Amino acid sequence: MLELVASLVVDLSDQRLTVYNSDQEVVRVIPVSTGKASTPTPIFDSKVYTKYRSTTMYGRTYTVPGVPFTMCVSANEAICLHAAPWQENAGKPFGVPRSHGCVRMPLNHARWLFHNTPKGTPITIQA
């Protein structure tokens, strides 16, 4: 049976995303790469605002087309959870801060999360 995700917690200190079901049981723990010191991921409580199977991400110094399984957790879509196939393809492990503020994860985890997390799901990003 497919179980919907009830809440998400990103822990910046251990670079992990913990997924909870409606009984507050841990469903999955995902290694992530959050923002570097120069472009930190903010600490806040939010929700999943928008979901894109594939989208182009823009920053001051980059444009990345085709970012798969993206779920934005800030209303302005500046902070999102998404797959980072370029990081995997380069052989760079997750669990280390590498992003411009987003929460990156392996493709297989991002795909699963995308398909099991409804819009409006609460998320906490904590240190």
Salt bridges, closest charged atoms under 4 A:
ASP14 OD2 - ARG16 NH2 3.08
